[in-house]
Amino acid sequence: QVHLVESGGGLVQSGGSLRLSCAASGMTISISTMHWYRQVPGKQREWVAQITTAGNTNYANAVKGRFTISRDNDKNTVYLQMNSLRPDDTAVYYCRAALGGVWGQGTQVTVSS
């Protein structure tokens, strides 16, 4: 069974940084495009970033230039480095494997002004 477990969320001041991790088990992330999404209560889940099996990356306009997605295939883990955080980045962040459509349980990120 495939599991994705996010970690690294927390409370940070505006302008600060966090690095989220998404550890996979039951699958090999090297064969799947991996995504990060985020969701604010009462709003739809929003796509944030993706990294393909070839290592190509894409970002939502709202985070471009501030967030960086990466993967470590040896550790079977995907990361989201978040810099210059703003209060409107506050959300629960989820990772998703395109292969199989599996979601993690999410990790809360709160940015204070």
SEZA-933847 format. One record per residue: residue in three letters; x, y, z of N, C-alpha, C in turn; residue number from 1. Coordinates in pm, 1 decimal. Example, Ala and Ser with C-alpha at 12.3 -4.5 7.8 and 13.67 -1.06 7.14 Angstrom:
<nodes>
<node "ALA", <1319.0, -569.0, 780.0>, <1230.0, -450.0, 780.0>, <1320.0, -330.0, 780.0>, 1>
<node "SER", <1285.0, -225.0, 708.0>, <1367.0, -106.0, 714.0>, <1290.0, 3.0, 787.0>, 2>
</nodes>
This chain:
<nodes>
<node "GLN", <84.3, -118.7, 0.0>, <0.0, 0.0, 0.0>, <89.0, 125.3, 0.0>, 1>
<node "VAL", <46.8, 223.1, -77.7>, <125.1, 345.2, -92.1>, <88.4, 444.8, 17.4>, 2>
<node "HIS", <190.7, 501.8, 78.1>, <169.7, 606.9, 176.8>, <263.0, 722.9, 147.0>, 3>
<node "LEU", <208.8, 844.0, 163.3>, <288.6, 965.9, 155.3>, <273.7, 1038.0, 288.3>, 4>
<node "VAL", <384.7, 1074.7, 349.1>, <381.4, 1139.7, 479.5>, <455.5, 1271.6, 471.2>, 5>
<node "GLU", <379.3, 1380.5, 488.9>, <439.4, 1513.4, 486.5>, <487.2, 1552.6, 626.6>, 6>
<node "SER", <589.8, 1633.0, 630.7>, <641.4, 1687.2, 756.3>, <712.2, 1818.7, 727.8>, 7>
<node "GLY", <745.3, 1889.7, 835.2>, <821.4, 2012.9, 820.3>, <740.8, 2140.2, 833.9>, 8>
<node "GLY", <609.4, 2126.3, 846.1>, <527.9, 2245.5, 864.5>, <549.1, 2306.9, 1001.6>, 9>
<node "GLY", <490.3, 2424.2, 1021.1>, <502.6, 2491.0, 1149.2>, <463.4, 2636.2, 1139.2>, 10>
<node "LEU", <497.9, 2710.0, 1243.6>, <468.9, 2852.9, 1250.9>, <596.3, 2930.5, 1222.4>, 11>
<node "VAL", <588.4, 3025.4, 1131.3>, <704.4, 3105.4, 1093.2>, <659.5, 3249.1, 1070.6>, 12>
<node "GLN", <750.5, 3341.4, 1093.2>, <717.7, 3482.1, 1069.5>, <725.3, 3514.6, 920.9>, 13>
<node "SER", <653.9, 3616.7, 882.0>, <658.3, 3663.4, 743.4>, <803.3, 3691.5, 703.0>, 14>
<node "GLY", <839.4, 3644.3, 584.2>, <976.2, 3657.8, 537.3>, <1064.1, 3538.9, 568.8>, 15>
<node "GLY", <1015.0, 3448.6, 651.3>, <1092.0, 3332.1, 691.4>, <1086.3, 3219.1, 590.2>, 16>
<node "SER", <1147.1, 3106.7, 628.7>, <1157.4, 2991.5, 540.3>, <1118.1, 2864.5, 613.2>, 17>
<node "LEU", <1070.4, 2768.8, 536.4>, <1043.3, 2634.1, 584.2>, <1075.7, 2537.4, 471.7>, 18>
<node "ARG", <1112.0, 2415.7, 509.6>, <1128.3, 2310.7, 410.2>, <1035.7, 2196.0, 446.2>, 19>
<node "LEU", <944.9, 2166.8, 355.8>, <853.7, 2053.6, 373.0>, <913.5, 1929.2, 309.3>, 20>
<node "SER", <883.9, 1815.8, 370.2>, <926.5, 1686.9, 316.6>, <804.6, 1598.4, 293.3>, 21>
<node "CYS", <814.4, 1513.8, 194.8>, <710.6, 1416.2, 165.2>, <780.0, 1281.8, 143.1>, 22>
<node "ALA", <770.4, 1196.4, 243.0>, <835.5, 1065.8, 236.3>, <736.7, 961.7, 184.9>, 23>
<node "ALA", <778.7, 887.0, 86.1>, <691.9, 786.7, 24.5>, <732.0, 646.1, 67.7>, 24>
<node "SER", <630.3, 562.5, 82.8>, <652.4, 419.9, 104.5>, <553.4, 343.2, 19.2>, 25>
<node "GLY", <593.7, 224.7, -22.1>, <507.0, 143.7, -106.5>, <509.8, 182.1, -253.0>, 26>
<node "MET", <591.1, 279.8, -286.1>, <608.8, 320.3, -425.7>, <745.9, 383.7, -439.6>, 27>
<node "THR", <791.3, 393.3, -563.1>, <918.4, 457.6, -592.9>, <888.2, 589.7, -661.4>, 28>
<node "ILE", <925.3, 700.5, -596.3>, <886.8, 830.7, -649.9>, <956.7, 862.7, -781.2>, 29>
<node "SER", <1064.4, 792.4, -810.6>, <1138.5, 823.4, -932.3>, <1058.2, 793.3, -1057.8>, 30>
<node "ILE", <951.4, 715.6, -1046.2>, <873.2, 679.8, -1164.4>, <742.9, 758.9, -1172.5>, 31>
<node "SER", <727.6, 859.7, -1087.8>, <603.3, 936.7, -1086.4>, <633.0, 1085.2, -1080.7>, 32>
<node "THR", <553.9, 1162.7, -1155.3>, <552.1, 1306.4, -1129.5>, <494.7, 1328.2, -990.0>, 33>
<node "MET", <555.5, 1417.5, -916.3>, <511.6, 1446.3, -780.5>, <468.4, 1592.0, -771.3>, 34>
<node "HIS", <363.2, 1616.5, -694.1>, <305.0, 1749.7, -681.5>, <298.0, 1792.1, -535.4>, 35>
<node "TRP", <296.6, 1922.4, -515.3>, <256.0, 1983.1, -389.7>, <131.2, 2068.3, -415.5>, 36>
<node "TYR", <36.8, 2057.1, -322.8>, <-83.9, 2138.1, -324.8>, <-96.9, 2204.3, -187.8>, 37>
<node "ARG", <-188.7, 2299.4, -178.7>, <-219.8, 2357.8, -48.2>, <-367.8, 2391.3, -41.9>, 38>
<node "GLN", <-418.6, 2397.6, 80.2>, <-561.4, 2424.6, 98.3>, <-584.8, 2507.3, 223.1>, 39>
<node "VAL", <-664.3, 2609.9, 204.9>, <-711.1, 2694.6, 314.6>, <-853.8, 2651.9, 346.4>, 40>
<node "PRO", <-890.8, 2644.7, 473.8>, <-1028.4, 2605.0, 507.7>, <-1131.0, 2687.0, 432.0>, 41>
<node "GLY", <-1228.3, 2616.9, 373.5>, <-1333.8, 2684.8, 301.2>, <-1301.9, 2714.4, 156.2>, 42>
<node "LYS", <-1179.9, 2682.6, 115.0>, <-1140.1, 2706.3, -24.0>, <-1097.0, 2576.8, -90.4>, 43>
<node "GLN", <-1095.6, 2578.4, -222.5>, <-1052.3, 2459.6, -297.2>, <-902.7, 2437.4, -281.1>, 44>
<node "ARG", <-865.1, 2311.5, -292.0>, <-723.5, 2278.8, -288.4>, <-655.6, 2340.4, -410.6>, 45>
<node "GLU", <-539.2, 2400.3, -387.7>, <-468.8, 2476.8, -491.5>, <-337.5, 2407.6, -525.2>, 46>
<node "TRP", <-312.1, 2390.3, -652.9>, <-185.3, 2331.0, -695.9>, <-72.5, 2431.6, -674.6>, 47>
<node "VAL", <41.5, 2383.7, -627.9>, <154.3, 2470.8, -595.8>, <273.9, 2445.6, -686.4>, 48>
<node "ALA", <311.0, 2318.5, -700.8>, <433.5, 2289.6, -776.5>, <434.7, 2143.2, -817.3>, 49>
<node "GLN", <514.8, 2113.6, -918.8>, <533.8, 1975.3, -960.4>, <677.2, 1952.7, -1003.6>, 50>
<node "ILE", <717.9, 1827.4, -994.4>, <846.6, 1786.2, -1046.9>, <825.3, 1655.6, -1122.0>, 51>
<node "THR", <871.9, 1650.8, -1246.2>, <850.3, 1533.6, -1329.2>, <957.7, 1429.0, -1303.1>, 52>
<node "THR", <941.4, 1312.7, -1364.7>, <1041.5, 1207.8, -1350.5>, <1175.5, 1250.7, -1409.3>, 53>
<node "ALA", <1172.5, 1342.6, -1504.5>, <1296.5, 1393.2, -1565.0>, <1358.2, 1506.6, -1482.7>, 54>
<node "GLY", <1287.5, 1548.4, -1377.4>, <1340.3, 1655.2, -1294.4>, <1296.1, 1794.8, -1336.1>, 55>
<node "ASN", <1206.9, 1802.2, -1433.7>, <1156.0, 1933.2, -1473.9>, <1054.7, 1982.3, -1370.9>, 56>
<node "THR", <1056.9, 2111.6, -1345.5>, <971.4, 2169.5, -1241.8>, <879.5, 2277.0, -1298.9>, 57>
<node "ASN", <764.3, 2289.8, -1236.4>, <670.2, 2396.1, -1269.3>, <609.8, 2447.6, -1140.0>, 58>
<node "TYR", <572.1, 2575.9, -1141.7>, <521.2, 2639.3, -1020.5>, <397.6, 2723.9, -1050.5>, 59>
<node "ALA", <310.9, 2734.8, -951.4>, <202.2, 2830.6, -959.7>, <261.0, 2971.1, -954.8>, 60>
<node "ASN", <194.6, 3063.7, -1021.6>, <245.4, 3201.0, -1026.8>, <262.9, 3259.9, -886.1>, 61>
<node "ALA", <176.0, 3220.2, -795.7>, <178.5, 3278.3, -660.9>, <305.3, 3243.5, -583.7>, 62>
<node "VAL", <374.0, 3137.1, -623.6>, <491.6, 3093.4, -548.0>, <619.3, 3096.2, -630.8>, 63>
<node "LYS", <607.7, 3125.8, -758.5>, <723.8, 3124.2, -847.3>, <830.1, 3220.9, -797.7>, 64>
<node "GLY", <952.9, 3172.6, -793.5>, <1062.9, 3254.9, -746.5>, <1085.2, 3249.3, -596.8>, 65>
<node "ARG", <990.0, 3191.5, -522.4>, <1003.1, 3181.7, -376.4>, <1011.1, 3036.3, -329.6>, 66>
<node "PHE", <943.8, 2946.0, -400.1>, <939.2, 2805.2, -361.3>, <1021.8, 2723.4, -460.5>, 67>
<node "THR", <1079.9, 2616.6, -409.9>, <1156.5, 2525.3, -493.8>, <1119.6, 2381.4, -459.5>, 68>
<node "ILE", <1076.9, 2306.6, -559.7>, <1046.9, 2165.5, -540.7>, <1167.6, 2083.8, -584.9>, 69>
<node "SER", <1196.4, 1977.9, -510.7>, <1308.1, 1891.1, -546.7>, <1276.0, 1749.5, -501.2>, 70>
<node "ARG", <1357.1, 1655.6, -545.0>, <1335.7, 1516.6, -506.3>, <1468.7, 1450.8, -478.8>, 71>
<node "ASP", <1470.0, 1358.7, -384.7>, <1586.1, 1275.6, -357.0>, <1539.8, 1132.1, -376.0>, 72>
<node "ASN", <1570.8, 1076.4, -490.9>, <1522.2, 942.5, -522.5>, <1582.5, 836.7, -429.3>, 73>
<node "ASP", <1703.1, 859.6, -382.8>, <1765.0, 763.1, -290.3>, <1688.9, 757.1, -157.8>, 74>
<node "LYS", <1638.5, 872.4, -114.1>, <1560.8, 878.1, 10.5>, <1411.0, 861.9, -15.0>, 75>
<node "ASN", <1373.8, 851.6, -142.7>, <1232.2, 837.9, -179.7>, <1147.9, 950.4, -120.3>, 76>
<node "THR", <1201.2, 1071.2, -129.4>, <1140.9, 1186.4, -64.1>, <1137.9, 1306.1, -159.4>, 77>
<node "VAL", <1029.3, 1380.8, -152.2>, <1014.1, 1504.6, -227.4>, <1013.8, 1619.6, -126.8>, 78>
<node "TYR", <1071.4, 1731.4, -167.5>, <1083.1, 1846.5, -78.2>, <1017.3, 1969.0, -140.6>, 79>
<node "LEU", <978.4, 2060.8, -55.6>, <933.6, 2192.0, -99.2>, <1002.0, 2295.1, -10.6>, 80>
<node "GLN", <1101.9, 2362.4, -67.1>, <1169.8, 2469.6, 4.3>, <1090.7, 2597.1, -17.3>, 81>
<node "MET", <1049.9, 2658.0, 92.5>, <964.6, 2776.9, 84.6>, <1038.3, 2893.7, 149.3>, 82>
<node "ASN", <1070.5, 2993.4, 69.0>, <1139.4, 3112.8, 116.5>, <1048.4, 3234.8, 102.9>, 83>
<node "SER", <1087.6, 3341.5, 170.3>, <1012.0, 3466.9, 163.6>, <862.9, 3443.4, 187.7>, 84>
<node "LEU", <833.8, 3367.1, 290.6>, <694.9, 3329.6, 318.4>, <611.3, 3451.6, 355.1>, 85>
<node "ARG", <485.0, 3445.1, 315.4>, <390.0, 3553.9, 339.4>, <269.4, 3497.6, 412.5>, 86>
<node "PRO", <193.2, 3582.3, 479.8>, <74.0, 3531.4, 550.2>, <-22.7, 3458.3, 458.1>, 87>
<node "ASP", <-31.4, 3497.1, 331.8>, <-124.2, 3427.8, 242.3>, <-71.4, 3292.5, 195.0>, 88>
<node "ASP", <46.3, 3253.2, 240.2>, <94.6, 3117.0, 217.7>, <42.3, 3020.6, 324.3>, 89>
<node "THR", <-23.1, 3073.8, 425.7>, <-78.6, 2990.6, 532.2>, <-180.9, 2893.2, 475.8>, 90>
<node "ALA", <-159.9, 2764.6, 501.9>, <-246.5, 2659.9, 447.1>, <-198.8, 2525.1, 499.0>, 91>
<node "VAL", <-278.0, 2422.8, 472.2>, <-231.3, 2285.9, 487.4>, <-170.1, 2245.1, 354.5>, 92>
<node "TYR", <-48.9, 2194.6, 358.3>, <23.6, 2156.0, 237.5>, <21.6, 2004.9, 223.0>, 93>
<node "TYR", <-10.3, 1959.8, 101.5>, <-22.1, 1818.5, 71.5>, <70.7, 1781.5, -43.1>, 94>
<node "CYS", <126.2, 1663.6, -37.5>, <193.0, 1612.3, -155.9>, <105.7, 1505.5, -220.2>, 95>
<node "ARG", <128.6, 1487.7, -348.4>, <48.3, 1392.7, -425.8>, <135.9, 1326.8, -529.6>, 96>
<node "ALA", <117.9, 1196.4, -543.0>, <183.3, 1122.0, -648.9>, <87.7, 1111.1, -766.1>, 97>
<node "ALA", <132.4, 1156.6, -882.9>, <47.4, 1146.5, -1001.2>, <16.1, 1000.5, -1032.8>, 98>
<node "LEU", <113.7, 914.1, -1012.1>, <93.4, 771.3, -1036.2>, <9.6, 713.9, -923.6>, 99>
<node "GLY", <-112.2, 680.0, -953.9>, <-200.7, 625.8, -852.1>, <-284.7, 730.0, -781.0>, 100>
<node "GLY", <-250.3, 856.8, -798.5>, <-330.7, 963.4, -739.4>, <-334.4, 963.5, -588.5>, 101>
<node "VAL", <-225.6, 923.0, -526.3>, <-221.9, 912.6, -380.2>, <-191.1, 1048.1, -317.4>, 102>
<node "TRP", <-261.8, 1078.2, -209.1>, <-240.1, 1201.1, -132.5>, <-179.4, 1168.6, 3.8>, 103>
<node "GLY", <-101.2, 1263.0, 54.0>, <-56.9, 1255.0, 191.8>, <-162.1, 1314.0, 283.3>, 104>
<node "GLN", <-131.4, 1316.3, 415.1>, <-229.6, 1364.5, 512.0>, <-220.7, 1515.4, 534.9>, 105>
<node "GLY", <-113.7, 1576.0, 486.3>, <-98.6, 1720.4, 495.6>, <-16.6, 1765.2, 615.1>, 106>
<node "THR", <41.8, 1882.8, 602.6>, <116.4, 1945.2, 711.6>, <81.4, 2093.9, 713.7>, 107>
<node "GLN", <54.4, 2145.8, 833.0>, <8.7, 2283.3, 847.5>, <125.9, 2380.1, 841.2>, 108>
<node "VAL", <110.6, 2482.9, 759.9>, <205.6, 2593.2, 754.3>, <130.9, 2720.6, 792.5>, 109>
<node "THR", <181.7, 2790.0, 892.0>, <120.7, 2914.2, 935.7>, <225.9, 3024.6, 933.5>, 110>
<node "VAL", <195.8, 3131.9, 861.7>, <288.0, 3244.1, 849.1>, <225.6, 3364.3, 918.0>, 111>
<node "SER", <291.6, 3413.9, 1019.0>, <240.4, 3528.7, 1093.2>, <295.8, 3659.1, 1036.9>, 112>
<node "SER", <216.0, 3762.6, 1046.1>, <258.0, 3892.5, 990.2>, <334.8, 3973.3, 1092.8>, 113>
</nodes>
